[in-house]
């Protein structure tokens, strides 16, 4: 029998990396205690695209453990408007948890990630290239506990809203 195709029984399933806030805090504290540099990234991730992948890979390169916060369905609707999100927060979380660069995922329901940053105290708060270090809304929170802000990913020329717009235009033909 060819054993090269067997599933490694020690590997975690993507859903095992989706944690409640309390469990996430405990895992991050344990990792930090073991010397890990913690990186935090966040977003809606509604209709995953290559810009998301490049952002998360860039964030992961900055440390040892990448934690990703996913906006809840309610917050995506507030941020993006009617008809959004396209996929539920648990589906978006599972997709993001399936990306090799991502270690842990949580869903947050607050309008900003400030409380999550204060709870986790990551060494680096990574944001995409649609920001500068000075325009990151949570920059002062990250700096307040000694963290830093980093801009990662490729130039912002990918957008879920733009993809959805193209899909709408194509469906009318």
DSSP file (Angstrom, degrees, kcal/mol; ACC not computed):
  #  RESIDUE AA STRUCTURE BP1 BP2  ACC     N-H-->O    O-->H-N    N-H-->O    O-->H-N    TCO  KAPPA ALPHA  PHI   PSI    X-CA   Y-CA   Z-CA
    1    1 A X              0   0    0      0, 0.0     2,-0.7     0, 0.0     0, 0.0   0.000 360.0 360.0 360.0 135.2    0.0    0.0    0.0
    2    2 A X        -     0   0    0      1,-0.1     3,-0.5     2,-0.0     4,-0.0  -0.683 360.0-174.9 -77.7 115.3    1.3    3.5   -0.9
    3    3 A X    >   +     0   0    0     -2,-0.7     3,-1.3     1,-0.2    -1,-0.1   0.466  62.1  91.3 -92.6  -1.7    1.4    5.4    2.4
    4    4 A X  T 3  S+     0   0    0      1,-0.3    -1,-0.2     3,-0.0    -2,-0.0   0.734  86.9  50.7 -66.2 -21.0    2.4    8.8    1.0
    5    5 A X  T 3  S+     0   0    0     -3,-0.5    -1,-0.3     2,-0.1    -2,-0.1   0.418  82.1 118.0 -98.4   1.2   -1.2    9.8    0.7
    6    6 A X  S <  S-     0   0    0     -3,-1.3     2,-0.3     1,-0.1    -3,-0.0  -0.357  70.7-110.7 -69.0 149.2   -2.3    9.0    4.2
    7    7 A X        -     0   0    0      1,-0.1     2,-0.6     2,-0.0    -1,-0.1  -0.633  30.3-116.1 -78.1 134.3   -3.6   11.8    6.4
    8    8 A X    >   -     0   0    0     -2,-0.3     3,-1.4     1,-0.2    -1,-0.1  -0.618  20.0-152.9 -71.2 115.7   -1.2   12.7    9.2
    9    9 A X  T 3  S+     0   0    0     -2,-0.6    -1,-0.2     1,-0.3    -2,-0.0   0.670  91.4  59.6 -67.3 -15.7   -3.3   11.8   12.3
   10   10 A X  T 3  S+     0   0    0      2,-0.1    -1,-0.3    -3,-0.0     2,-0.1   0.608  82.5 101.2 -87.7 -12.7   -1.3   14.5   14.3
   11   11 A X  S <  S-     0   0    0     -3,-1.4     2,-0.2     1,-0.1    -4,-0.0  -0.464  73.1-125.0 -73.6 143.4   -2.3   17.4   12.1
   12   12 A X        -     0   0    0     -2,-0.1     2,-0.2     1,-0.1    -1,-0.1  -0.584  19.2-118.1 -85.6 151.1   -5.1   19.6   13.4
   13   13 A X    >>  -     0   0    0     -2,-0.2     3,-1.5     1,-0.1     4,-0.6  -0.543  29.4-111.5 -78.6 152.5   -8.2   20.3   11.4
   14   14 A X  G >4 S+     0   0    0      1,-0.3     3,-1.7     2,-0.2     4,-0.2   0.883 118.6  58.6 -52.7 -39.2   -8.8   23.9   10.4
   15   15 A X  G >4 S+     0   0    0      1,-0.3     3,-1.1     2,-0.2    -1,-0.3   0.751  94.9  64.5 -66.3 -21.3  -11.8   24.1   12.7
   16   16 A X  G <4 S+     0   0    0     -3,-1.5    -1,-0.3     1,-0.2    -2,-0.2   0.690  98.0  56.5 -71.2 -17.3   -9.5   23.1   15.7
   17   17 A X  G << S+     0   0    0     -3,-1.7    88,-2.9    -4,-0.6     2,-0.7   0.428  84.3  93.3 -94.3   0.6   -7.7   26.4   15.1
   18   18 A X  B <   -a  105   0A   0     -3,-1.1     2,-0.3    -4,-0.2    88,-0.2  -0.858  62.9-179.2 -95.6 115.1  -10.8   28.5   15.5
   19   19 A X        -     0   0    0     86,-3.1    88,-0.4    -2,-0.7     2,-0.1  -0.803  31.1-115.0-121.0 153.7  -11.0   29.5   19.2
   20   20 A X     >  -     0   0    0     -2,-0.3     4,-2.7    86,-0.1     5,-0.2  -0.352  45.0-102.5 -70.0 165.0  -13.2   31.4   21.6
   21   21 A X  H  > S+     0   0    0      1,-0.2     4,-2.8     2,-0.2     5,-0.2   0.922 122.0  50.4 -59.4 -44.7  -11.6   34.5   23.0
   22   22 A X  H  > S+     0   0    0      1,-0.2     4,-1.9     2,-0.2    -1,-0.2   0.927 113.9  44.3 -61.3 -45.4  -10.8   32.8   26.3
   23   23 A X  H  > S+     0   0    0      1,-0.2     4,-2.3     2,-0.2    -1,-0.2   0.886 113.0  52.6 -66.2 -37.9   -9.2   29.8   24.7
   24   24 A X  H  X S+     0   0    0     -4,-2.7     4,-2.8     2,-0.2     5,-0.2   0.930 107.1  51.2 -63.2 -45.9   -7.3   32.1   22.3
   25   25 A X  H  X S+     0   0    0     -4,-2.8     4,-2.5     1,-0.2    -1,-0.2   0.919 111.0  49.0 -57.8 -44.4   -5.9   34.2   25.2
   26   26 A X  H  X S+     0   0    0     -4,-1.9     4,-2.2     2,-0.2    -1,-0.2   0.914 112.4  47.5 -62.6 -43.7   -4.7   31.1   26.9
   27   27 A X  H  X S+     0   0    0     -4,-2.3     4,-2.4     2,-0.2    -2,-0.2   0.902 113.0  48.2 -65.4 -41.0   -3.0   29.8   23.7
   28   28 A X  H  X S+     0   0    0     -4,-2.8     4,-2.8     2,-0.2     5,-0.2   0.912 111.0  50.7 -66.6 -41.9   -1.3   33.1   23.0
   29   29 A X  H  X S+     0   0    0     -4,-2.5     4,-2.4    -5,-0.2    -2,-0.2   0.907 111.3  48.7 -61.7 -41.5   -0.1   33.4   26.6
   30   30 A X  H  X S+     0   0    0     -4,-2.2     4,-1.4     2,-0.2    -2,-0.2   0.916 112.3  48.2 -64.2 -43.3    1.4   29.9   26.4
   31   31 A X  H  <>S+     0   0    0     -4,-2.4     5,-2.6     1,-0.2     3,-0.2   0.921 112.3  48.7 -63.2 -43.8    3.1   30.6   23.1
   32   32 A X  H ><5S+     0   0    0     -4,-2.8     3,-2.2     1,-0.2    -2,-0.2   0.913 107.4  55.5 -62.5 -42.1    4.5   33.9   24.4
   33   33 A X  H 3<5S+     0   0    0     -4,-2.4    -1,-0.2     1,-0.3    -2,-0.2   0.826 106.0  53.1 -58.2 -32.3    5.7   32.1   27.6
   34   34 A X  T 3<5S-     0   0    0     -4,-1.4    -1,-0.3    -3,-0.2    -2,-0.2   0.291 129.1 -98.2 -88.3   9.6    7.6   29.7   25.2
   35   35 A X  T < 5 +     0   0    0     -3,-2.2    -3,-0.2     1,-0.3    -2,-0.1   0.534  69.5 153.9  92.7   7.3    9.3   32.7   23.5
   36   36 A X      < -     0   0    0     -5,-2.6     2,-0.6    -6,-0.2    -1,-0.3  -0.445  43.1-132.0 -73.7 142.0    7.0   33.0   20.4
   37   37 A X        -     0   0    0     -2,-0.1    27,-2.4    85,-0.1    28,-1.8  -0.855  27.8-142.6 -90.1 121.9    6.6   36.4   18.7
   38   38 A X  E     -b   65   0A   0     -2,-0.6    86,-1.8    26,-0.2    85,-1.1  -0.734  17.1-171.1 -96.3 131.4    2.9   37.0   18.3
   39   39 A X  E     -bc  66 124A   0     26,-2.9    28,-2.9    -2,-0.4     2,-0.4  -0.962   5.1-160.7-119.7 138.3    1.5   38.7   15.1
   40   40 A X  E     +bc  67 125A   0     84,-2.8    86,-3.1    -2,-0.4     2,-0.3  -0.968  12.7 171.6-121.6 134.5   -2.2   39.7   14.8
   41   41 A X  E     -bc  68 126A   0     26,-2.4    28,-2.6    -2,-0.4     2,-0.3  -0.937   8.4-174.3-132.5 157.1   -4.1   40.4   11.6
   42   42 A X  E     +b   69   0A   0     84,-0.5     2,-0.3    -2,-0.3    28,-0.2  -0.981  15.2 126.2-150.6 163.0   -7.8   41.0   11.1
   43   43 A X  E     -b   70   0A   0     26,-1.9    28,-1.8    -2,-0.3    -2,-0.0  -0.960  59.8 -91.1 169.4 179.4  -10.4   41.5    8.5
   44   44 A X        -     0   0    0     -2,-0.3     3,-0.1    26,-0.2    -1,-0.1   0.878  39.5-166.9 -80.8 -42.4  -13.8   40.5    7.0
   45   45 A X        +     0   0    0      1,-0.2     2,-0.8     2,-0.1     3,-0.3   0.870  20.7 166.7  53.9  41.7  -12.3   38.0    4.5
   46   46 A X        +     0   0    0      1,-0.3    -1,-0.2    40,-0.0    -2,-0.1  -0.806  69.9   4.8 -92.0 108.8  -15.7   37.8    2.8
   47   47 A X  S    S-     0   0    0     -2,-0.8    -1,-0.3    -3,-0.1    -2,-0.1   0.932  97.6-123.9  71.1  87.0  -15.0   36.0   -0.5
   48   48 A X        +     0   0    0     -3,-0.3     2,-0.3     3,-0.1    -1,-0.0  -0.291  39.1 173.3 -61.3 136.0  -11.3   35.1    0.0
   49   49 A X    >>  -     0   0    0    109,-0.1     4,-1.6     1,-0.0     3,-0.9  -0.858  48.0 -88.9-140.2 175.3   -9.0   36.4   -2.8
   50   50 A X  H 3> S+     0   0    0      1,-0.3     4,-2.6    -2,-0.3     5,-0.2   0.799 120.7  61.2 -60.5 -32.1   -5.3   36.5   -3.5
   51   51 A X  H 3> S+     0   0    0      1,-0.2     4,-2.1     2,-0.2    -1,-0.3   0.891 104.1  50.3 -61.4 -38.4   -4.8   39.9   -1.7
   52   52 A X  H <> S+     0   0    0     -3,-0.9     4,-2.6     2,-0.2     5,-0.2   0.928 110.1  49.8 -63.0 -45.1   -6.0   38.2    1.5
   53   53 A X  H  X S+     0   0    0     -4,-1.6     4,-2.6     1,-0.2     5,-0.2   0.927 111.9  47.3 -61.3 -46.0   -3.5   35.4    1.0
   54   54 A X  H  X S+     0   0    0     -4,-2.6     4,-2.2     1,-0.2    99,-0.2   0.873 111.6  51.8 -65.4 -36.9   -0.6   37.8    0.4
   55   55 A X  H  X S+     0   0    0     -4,-2.1     4,-2.2    -5,-0.2    -2,-0.2   0.937 112.9  44.2 -62.1 -48.2   -1.6   39.9    3.4
   56   56 A X  H  X S+     0   0    0     -4,-2.6     4,-2.5     2,-0.2    -2,-0.2   0.878 113.0  50.4 -69.6 -37.2   -1.7   36.9    5.7
   57   57 A X  H  X S+     0   0    0     -4,-2.6     4,-1.6    -5,-0.2    -1,-0.2   0.904 111.6  49.3 -64.9 -40.0    1.6   35.5    4.4
   58   58 A X  H  < S+     0   0    0     -4,-2.2     4,-0.3    -5,-0.2    -2,-0.2   0.891 111.7  48.7 -64.4 -39.5    3.2   38.9    4.9
   59   59 A X  H >< S+     0   0    0     -4,-2.2     3,-1.7     1,-0.2    -2,-0.2   0.927 108.7  53.0 -65.2 -45.0    1.9   39.0    8.4
   60   60 A X  H >< S+     0   0    0     -4,-2.5     3,-1.6     1,-0.3    -1,-0.2   0.831  98.7  64.5 -61.3 -32.8    3.1   35.5    9.2
   61   61 A X  T 3< S+     0   0    0     -4,-1.6    -1,-0.3     1,-0.3    -2,-0.2   0.654  93.4  64.8 -65.9 -14.1    6.6   36.4    8.1
   62   62 A X  T <  S-     0   0    0     -3,-1.7    -1,-0.3    -4,-0.3     2,-0.3   0.510 113.9  -5.9 -88.5  -4.8    6.8   38.9   11.0
   63   63 A X  S <  S-     0   0    0     -3,-1.6   -25,-0.2    -4,-0.2     3,-0.1  -0.872  71.8 -90.2-164.9-164.5    6.6   36.4   13.8
   64   64 A X  S    S+     0   0    0    -27,-2.4     2,-0.4     1,-0.3   -26,-0.2   0.697 103.8  36.4-101.1 -25.5    6.2   32.9   15.1
   65   65 A X  E     -b   38   0A   0    -28,-1.8   -26,-2.9     2,-0.0     2,-0.6  -0.978  66.0-157.6-137.0 119.7    2.4   32.7   15.7
   66   66 A X  E     -b   39   0A   0     -2,-0.4    38,-2.1    35,-0.2    37,-1.9  -0.879   9.2-172.1-102.6 119.4   -0.2   34.4   13.4
   67   67 A X  E     -bd  40 104A   0    -28,-2.9   -26,-2.4    -2,-0.6     2,-0.5  -0.913   6.9-160.0-106.4 132.8   -3.6   35.1   15.0
   68   68 A X  E     -bd  41 105A   0     36,-2.5    38,-2.2    -2,-0.4     2,-0.5  -0.964   5.5-153.6-120.6 128.0   -6.4   36.3   12.8
   69   69 A X  E     -bd  42 106A   0    -28,-2.6   -26,-1.9    -2,-0.5     2,-0.5  -0.860  11.0-156.9 -96.8 129.7   -9.5   38.1   13.9
   70   70 A X  E     -bd  43 107A   0     36,-2.9    38,-2.6    -2,-0.5   -26,-0.2  -0.916  20.7-119.1-108.6 127.7  -12.5   37.7   11.7
   71   71 A X  E     - d   0 108A   0    -28,-1.8    38,-0.2    -2,-0.5    40,-0.1  -0.415  35.0-114.2 -62.1 136.8  -15.3   40.3   11.8
   72   72 A X     >  -     0   0    0     36,-2.1     4,-2.4    38,-0.2     5,-0.2  -0.199  27.8-103.6 -65.2 164.1  -18.6   38.8   12.9
   73   73 A X  H  > S+     0   0    0      1,-0.2     4,-2.2     2,-0.2     5,-0.2   0.905 122.6  53.4 -55.3 -43.7  -21.5   38.7   10.4
   74   74 A X  H  > S+     0   0    0      1,-0.2     4,-1.6     2,-0.2    -1,-0.2   0.908 110.3  46.0 -61.1 -42.9  -23.2   41.6   12.3
   75   75 A X  H  > S+     0   0    0      2,-0.2     4,-2.7     1,-0.2    -1,-0.2   0.857 109.4  54.1 -71.5 -34.7  -20.1   43.8   12.0
   76   76 A X  H  X>S+     0   0    0     -4,-2.4     4,-3.5     2,-0.2     5,-0.5   0.919 107.1  52.1 -63.3 -41.9  -19.5   43.0    8.3
   77   77 A X  H  X5S+     0   0    0     -4,-2.2     4,-1.7     1,-0.2    -1,-0.2   0.897 112.0  46.2 -60.7 -40.1  -23.1   44.1    7.6
   78   78 A X  H  <5S+     0   0    0     -4,-1.6    -2,-0.2    -5,-0.2    -1,-0.2   0.927 119.7  39.9 -66.7 -45.0  -22.4   47.4    9.4
   79   79 A X  H  <5S+     0   0    0     -4,-2.7    -2,-0.2     1,-0.1    -3,-0.2   0.885 128.6  27.1 -72.4 -40.7  -19.0   47.9    7.6
   80   80 A X  H  <5S-     0   0    0     -4,-3.5    -3,-0.2     1,-0.2    -2,-0.2   0.653 100.9-133.7-105.0 -18.7  -19.9   46.7    4.1
   81   81 A X    ><< -     0   0    0     -4,-1.7     3,-1.4    -5,-0.5    -1,-0.2  -0.434  51.5  -0.2 100.0-172.8  -23.7   47.4    3.8
   82   82 A X  T 3  S+     0   0    0      1,-0.2     3,-0.1    -2,-0.1    -4,-0.0  -0.171 122.7  23.7 -57.6 142.1  -26.7   45.5    2.6
   83   83 A X  T 3  S+     0   0    0      1,-0.3     2,-0.4     2,-0.1    -1,-0.2   0.440  96.9 151.8  84.6  -0.3  -26.2   42.0    1.3
   84   84 A X    <   +     0   0    0     -3,-1.4    -1,-0.3    -7,-0.1     2,-0.2  -0.911  36.4  44.2-118.9 146.9  -23.0   41.4    3.1
   85   85 A X        -     0   0    0     -2,-0.4     3,-0.1     2,-0.2    -2,-0.1   0.518  59.2-165.1 -78.4 164.3  -21.4   39.2    4.3
   86   86 A X  S    S+     0   0    0     -2,-0.2     2,-0.3     1,-0.1    -2,-0.1   0.860  79.4  33.7 -78.3 -40.2  -21.7   36.7    1.4
   87   87 A X  S    S-     0   0    0      1,-0.1    -2,-0.2     2,-0.0    -1,-0.1  -0.865  95.3-101.5-117.5 151.4  -20.5   33.9    3.7
   88   88 A X     >  -     0   0    0     -2,-0.3     4,-2.7     1,-0.1     5,-0.2  -0.222  32.9-110.9 -67.8 160.0  -21.1   33.3    7.4
   89   89 A X  H  > S+     0   0    0      1,-0.2     4,-2.6     2,-0.2     5,-0.2   0.859 118.3  53.0 -62.3 -35.3  -18.4   34.2    9.9
   90   90 A X  H  > S+     0   0    0      2,-0.2     4,-2.0     1,-0.2    -1,-0.2   0.876 110.6  47.4 -70.1 -34.4  -17.9   30.5   10.8
   91   91 A X  H  > S+     0   0    0      2,-0.2     4,-2.3     1,-0.2    -2,-0.2   0.922 113.6  47.6 -68.4 -43.5  -17.3   29.7    7.1
   92   92 A X  H  X S+     0   0    0     -4,-2.7     4,-2.3     1,-0.2    -2,-0.2   0.904 111.7  51.2 -62.7 -40.6  -15.0   32.6    6.7
   93   93 A X  H  X S+     0   0    0     -4,-2.6     4,-2.7    -5,-0.2    -1,-0.2   0.905 109.5  49.7 -63.6 -41.7  -13.1   31.6    9.8
   94   94 A X  H  X S+     0   0    0     -4,-2.0     4,-1.0     2,-0.2    -1,-0.2   0.903 110.7  49.6 -65.9 -40.0  -12.7   28.0    8.6
   95   95 A X  H >< S+     0   0    0     -4,-2.3     3,-0.6     2,-0.2     4,-0.3   0.935 113.6  45.3 -63.5 -44.9  -11.4   29.2    5.2
   96   96 A X  H >< S+     0   0    0     -4,-2.3     3,-1.5     1,-0.2     6,-0.3   0.898 109.7  55.2 -65.8 -39.6   -8.9   31.5    6.9
   97   97 A X  H 3< S+     0   0    0     -4,-2.7    -1,-0.2     1,-0.3    -2,-0.2   0.719 100.5  62.3 -64.9 -19.7   -7.9   28.7    9.3
   98   98 A X  T << S+     0   0    0     -4,-1.0     2,-0.4    -3,-0.6    -1,-0.3   0.578  79.8 101.8 -81.1 -10.3   -7.1   26.5    6.3
   99   99 A X  S X  S-     0   0    0     -3,-1.5     3,-1.8    -4,-0.3    -3,-0.0  -0.618  75.7-134.3 -78.9 130.4   -4.4   28.8    5.1
  100  100 A X  T 3  S+     0   0    0     -2,-0.4    -1,-0.1     1,-0.3    -4,-0.0   0.806 102.1  57.7 -56.2 -34.5   -1.0   27.5    5.9
  101  101 A X  T 3  S+     0   0    0    -48,-0.1     2,-0.4   -36,-0.0    -1,-0.3   0.687  91.9  86.1 -71.2 -17.3    0.3   30.8    7.2
  102  102 A X    <   +     0   0    0     -3,-1.8   -35,-0.1    -6,-0.3     3,-0.1  -0.712  45.8 174.5 -95.5 131.4   -2.4   31.1    9.8
  103  103 A X        +     0   0    0    -37,-1.9     2,-0.3    -2,-0.4   -36,-0.2   0.852  67.4  11.5 -97.7 -46.6   -2.1   29.5   13.2
  104  104 A X  E     - d   0  67A   0    -38,-2.1   -36,-2.5   -86,-0.0     2,-0.3  -0.976  60.3-166.3-139.0 148.7   -5.2   30.6   15.2
  105  105 A X  E     +ad  18  68A   0    -88,-2.9   -86,-3.1    -2,-0.3     2,-0.3  -0.977   6.8 175.8-135.1 145.6   -8.5   32.3   14.3
  106  106 A X  E     - d   0  69A   0    -38,-2.2   -36,-2.9    -2,-0.3     2,-0.5  -0.982  25.5-129.5-143.0 155.9  -11.2   33.9   16.3
  107  107 A X  E     - d   0  70A   0    -88,-0.4     2,-0.4    -2,-0.3   -36,-0.2  -0.897  24.6-164.1-103.6 133.5  -14.4   35.8   15.4
  108  108 A X  E     - d   0  71A   0    -38,-2.6   -36,-2.1    -2,-0.5   -33,-0.2  -0.933  16.3-165.1-121.8 147.1  -15.0   39.2   17.1
  109  109 A X        +     0   0    0     -2,-0.4     2,-0.1   -38,-0.2    -1,-0.1   0.354  56.1 103.3-111.9   3.5  -18.2   41.1   17.3
  110  110 A X  S    S-     0   0    0      2,-0.2   -38,-0.2     1,-0.1    -2,-0.1  -0.487  80.7-115.6 -83.0 159.2  -16.9   44.6   18.4
  111  111 A X  S    S+     0   0    0     -2,-0.1     2,-0.3   -40,-0.1    -1,-0.1   0.779  99.1  22.7 -65.2 -26.0  -16.7   47.4   15.8
  112  112 A X  S    S-     0   0    0     25,-0.0     3,-0.3    26,-0.0     4,-0.2  -0.848  77.6-119.9-132.6 170.5  -12.9   47.5   16.2
  113  113 A X  S  > S+     0   0    0     -2,-0.3     4,-2.9     1,-0.2     5,-0.2   0.257  79.2 110.4 -93.6  12.3  -10.2   45.1   17.3
  114  114 A X  H  > S+     0   0    0      1,-0.2     4,-2.4     2,-0.2     5,-0.2   0.918  78.8  45.5 -55.3 -48.8   -9.0   47.3   20.2
  115  115 A X  H  > S+     0   0    0     -3,-0.3     4,-1.9     1,-0.2    -1,-0.2   0.881 113.6  50.3 -64.2 -37.1  -10.3   45.0   23.0
  116  116 A X  H  > S+     0   0    0     -4,-0.2     4,-2.5     2,-0.2     5,-0.3   0.905 109.9  50.3 -67.1 -41.2   -8.9   42.0   21.2
  117  117 A X  H  X S+     0   0    0     -4,-2.9     4,-3.4     1,-0.2     5,-0.3   0.927 111.1  48.9 -60.7 -44.7   -5.5   43.7   20.9
  118  118 A X  H  < S+     0   0    0     -4,-2.4    -1,-0.2    -5,-0.2    -2,-0.2   0.854 113.6  47.1 -65.2 -34.2   -5.5   44.6   24.6
  119  119 A X  H  < S+     0   0    0     -4,-1.9    -1,-0.2    -5,-0.2    -2,-0.2   0.886 124.4  30.4 -73.2 -39.4   -6.5   41.0   25.6
  120  120 A X  H  < S-     0   0    0     -4,-2.5    -2,-0.2    -5,-0.1    -3,-0.2   0.812  82.9-158.1 -90.3 -34.0   -3.8   39.4   23.3
  121  121 A X     <  -     0   0    0     -4,-3.4   -83,-0.2    -5,-0.3    -3,-0.1   0.934  18.9-162.8  52.5  53.7   -1.1   42.1   23.4
  122  122 A X        -     0   0    0     -5,-0.3   -83,-0.2     1,-0.1    26,-0.1  -0.283  24.5-128.9 -65.2 152.4    0.5   40.8   20.1
  123  123 A X  S    S+     0   0    0    -85,-1.1    25,-2.0     1,-0.2     2,-0.4   0.855  95.6  29.2 -66.5 -34.9    4.0   42.0   19.4
  124  124 A X  E     -ce  39 148A   0    -86,-1.8   -84,-2.8    23,-0.2     2,-0.7  -0.992  62.2-159.2-133.2 132.0    2.9   43.1   15.9
  125  125 A X  E     -ce  40 149A   0     23,-2.9    25,-2.0    -2,-0.4     2,-0.4  -0.935  25.4-157.4-105.7 107.2   -0.5   44.3   14.6
  126  126 A X  E     +ce  41 150A   0    -86,-3.1   -84,-0.5    -2,-0.7     2,-0.3  -0.720  14.4 178.2 -94.3 133.1   -0.3   43.7   10.9
  127  127 A X  E     - e   0 151A   0     23,-2.6    25,-2.8    -2,-0.4   -84,-0.1  -0.889  29.0-101.8-128.0 160.1   -2.5   45.7    8.5
  128  128 A X    >   -     0   0    0     -2,-0.3     3,-1.7    23,-0.2    25,-0.2  -0.160  40.7 -94.0 -78.2 174.0   -2.8   45.6    4.7
  129  129 A X  T 3  S+     0   0    0     25,-0.5    27,-0.2    23,-0.5    -1,-0.1   0.424 112.3  81.2 -75.3   2.2   -1.4   48.1    2.2
  130  130 A X  T 3  S+     0   0    0     25,-0.1    -1,-0.3     2,-0.0     2,-0.3   0.471  96.4  56.7 -80.4   0.2   -4.7   50.1    2.2
  131  131 A X  S <  S-     0   0    0     -3,-1.7     2,-0.3     5,-0.0    -4,-0.0  -0.790  71.2-147.9-117.7 164.0   -3.3   51.6    5.4
  132  132 A X    >>  -     0   0    0     -2,-0.3     3,-1.2    18,-0.0     4,-0.9  -0.823  41.0-100.8-116.8 167.3   -0.1   53.4    6.4
  133  133 A X  T 34 S+     0   0    0     -2,-0.3     3,-0.3     1,-0.3     6,-0.1   0.842 125.0  49.6 -57.2 -31.6    1.3   53.0    9.9
  134  134 A X  T 34 S+     0   0    0      1,-0.2    -1,-0.3     5,-0.0     5,-0.0   0.641 109.1  50.4 -84.2 -13.9   -0.2   56.4   10.8
  135  135 A X  T <4 S+     0   0    0     -3,-1.2     2,-0.4     4,-0.0    -1,-0.2   0.466  75.1 116.3-102.9  -0.9   -3.7   55.6    9.5
  136  136 A X    ><  -     0   0    0     -4,-0.9     3,-1.9    -3,-0.3     4,-0.3  -0.552  63.3-142.9 -66.2 119.3   -4.2   52.3   11.3
  137  137 A X  T 3  S+     0   0    0     -2,-0.4     3,-0.4     1,-0.3     4,-0.2   0.811  96.8  44.6 -57.4 -32.4   -7.1   53.0   13.6
  138  138 A X  T 3> S+     0   0    0      1,-0.2     4,-2.4     2,-0.1    -1,-0.3   0.234  77.7 111.3 -97.0  14.1   -5.7   50.8   16.4
  139  139 A X  H <> S+     0   0    0     -3,-1.9     4,-2.4     1,-0.2    -1,-0.2   0.885  78.0  49.6 -58.4 -41.5   -2.1   52.1   16.2
  140  140 A X  H  > S+     0   0    0     -3,-0.4     4,-1.6    -4,-0.3    -1,-0.2   0.864 109.9  51.7 -67.9 -34.6   -2.3   53.9   19.6
  141  141 A X  H  > S+     0   0    0     -3,-0.2     4,-0.8     2,-0.2     6,-0.2   0.946 111.2  47.2 -64.9 -47.5   -3.7   50.8   21.3
  142  142 A X  H ><>S+     0   0    0     -4,-2.4     5,-2.5     1,-0.2     3,-0.8   0.918 114.2  47.1 -60.4 -43.7   -0.9   48.6   19.9
  143  143 A X  H ><5S+     0   0    0     -4,-2.4     3,-1.3    -5,-0.2    -1,-0.2   0.800  98.7  71.4 -67.7 -28.4    1.7   51.1   21.0
  144  144 A X  H 3<5S+     0   0    0     -4,-1.6    -1,-0.2     1,-0.3    -2,-0.2   0.788 107.1  35.0 -62.7 -28.5    0.2   51.5   24.4
  145  145 A X  T <<5S-     0   0    0     -4,-0.8    -1,-0.3    -3,-0.8    -2,-0.2   0.284 127.8 -91.8-108.4  10.0    1.4   48.1   25.5
  146  146 A X  T < 5S+     0   0    0     -3,-1.3    -3,-0.2     1,-0.3    -2,-0.1   0.530  83.3 132.0  95.6   6.7    4.6   48.1   23.6
  147  147 A X      < -     0   0    0     -5,-2.5     2,-0.3    -6,-0.2    -1,-0.3  -0.316  44.2-138.6 -82.1 172.2    3.4   46.5   20.3
  148  148 A X  E     -e  124   0A   0    -25,-2.0   -23,-2.9   -26,-0.1     2,-0.4  -0.910   7.0-125.7-130.3 161.3    4.1   47.8   16.9
  149  149 A X  E     -e  125   0A   0     -2,-0.3     2,-0.4   -25,-0.2   -23,-0.2  -0.853  25.1-173.3-104.2 139.6    2.1   48.3   13.7
  150  150 A X  E     -e  126   0A   0    -25,-2.0   -23,-2.6    -2,-0.4     2,-0.5  -0.996  18.3-140.8-134.4 141.1    3.3   46.8   10.4
  151  151 A X  E     +e  127   0A   0     -2,-0.4     2,-0.3   -25,-0.2   -23,-0.2  -0.890  34.3 167.8-101.2 125.5    2.0   47.2    6.9
  152  152 A X        +     0   0    0    -25,-2.8   -23,-0.5    -2,-0.5     2,-0.1  -0.872  22.9  50.3-136.5 165.2    2.1   44.0    4.8
  153  153 A X  S    S-     0   0    0     -2,-0.3     2,-0.1   -99,-0.2   -98,-0.1  -0.421  82.9 -52.4 102.5-177.2    0.9   42.4    1.6
  154  154 A X  S    S-     0   0    0   -103,-0.3   -25,-0.5     1,-0.2    -2,-0.1  -0.429  77.3 -64.1 -90.7 170.1    0.8   43.5   -1.9
  155  155 A X        -     0   0    0      1,-0.2     2,-2.2    -2,-0.1    -1,-0.2  -0.237  62.3-100.0 -54.5 142.5   -0.6   46.8   -3.2
  156  156 A X  S    S+     0   0    0    -27,-0.2    -1,-0.2     1,-0.2     3,-0.0  -0.421  80.6 124.0 -70.8  81.0   -4.3   47.1   -2.6
  157  157 A X        +     0   0    0     -2,-2.2     2,-0.4    -3,-0.0    -1,-0.2   0.065  55.2  77.6-126.0  24.3   -5.6   46.2   -6.0
  158  158 A X        +     0   0    0     -3,-0.1     2,-0.3  -109,-0.1     3,-0.1  -0.995  54.6 167.8-129.0 137.0   -7.8   43.3   -4.9
  159  159 A X     >  -     0   0    0     -2,-0.4     4,-2.4     1,-0.1     5,-0.2  -0.967  37.7-144.0-153.8 133.9  -11.2   43.8   -3.3
  160  160 A X  H  > S+     0   0    0     -2,-0.3     4,-2.9     1,-0.2     5,-0.2   0.917 107.3  53.9 -60.0 -43.0  -14.1   41.6   -2.5
  161  161 A X  H  > S+     0   0    0      1,-0.2     4,-2.1     2,-0.2    -1,-0.2   0.907 109.5  47.8 -59.0 -41.7  -16.5   44.5   -3.3
  162  162 A X  H  > S+     0   0    0      2,-0.2     4,-2.3     1,-0.2    -1,-0.2   0.907 111.4  50.1 -65.7 -41.9  -14.9   44.9   -6.7
  163  163 A X  H  X S+     0   0    0     -4,-2.4     4,-2.3     1,-0.2    -2,-0.2   0.927 111.3  48.8 -61.6 -44.9  -15.1   41.1   -7.4
  164  164 A X  H  X S+     0   0    0     -4,-2.9     4,-2.3     1,-0.2    -1,-0.2   0.878 109.1  53.6 -63.6 -37.1  -18.8   41.1   -6.4
  165  165 A X  H  X S+     0   0    0     -4,-2.1     4,-2.2    -5,-0.2    -1,-0.2   0.916 109.2  48.2 -62.3 -43.0  -19.4   44.1   -8.7
  166  166 A X  H  X S+     0   0    0     -4,-2.3     4,-2.4     1,-0.2    -2,-0.2   0.892 110.1  51.9 -64.3 -39.3  -17.8   42.2  -11.6
  167  167 A X  H  X S+     0   0    0     -4,-2.3     4,-1.9     1,-0.2    -1,-0.2   0.905 109.4  50.2 -64.3 -40.7  -19.9   39.2  -10.9
  168  168 A X  H  X S+     0   0    0     -4,-2.3     4,-0.6     1,-0.2    -2,-0.2   0.902 111.2  48.5 -63.3 -41.7  -23.0   41.3  -10.9
  169  169 A X  H >< S+     0   0    0     -4,-2.2     3,-0.7     1,-0.2     4,-0.3   0.894 112.0  49.3 -66.1 -39.9  -22.1   42.9  -14.2
  170  170 A X  H >< S+     0   0    0     -4,-2.4     3,-1.2     1,-0.2    -1,-0.2   0.834 104.0  59.4 -68.5 -32.0  -21.3   39.5  -15.7
  171  171 A X  H 3< S+     0   0    0     -4,-1.9    -1,-0.2     1,-0.2    -2,-0.2   0.686  98.3  59.9 -73.3 -14.8  -24.6   38.0  -14.5
  172  172 A X  T <<        0   0    0     -3,-0.7    -1,-0.2    -4,-0.6    -2,-0.2   0.553 360.0 360.0 -87.1  -8.0  -26.6   40.6  -16.5
  173  173 A X    <         0   0    0     -3,-1.2    -1,-0.2    -4,-0.3    -2,-0.1   0.471 360.0 360.0 -79.1 360.0  -25.1   39.5  -19.9
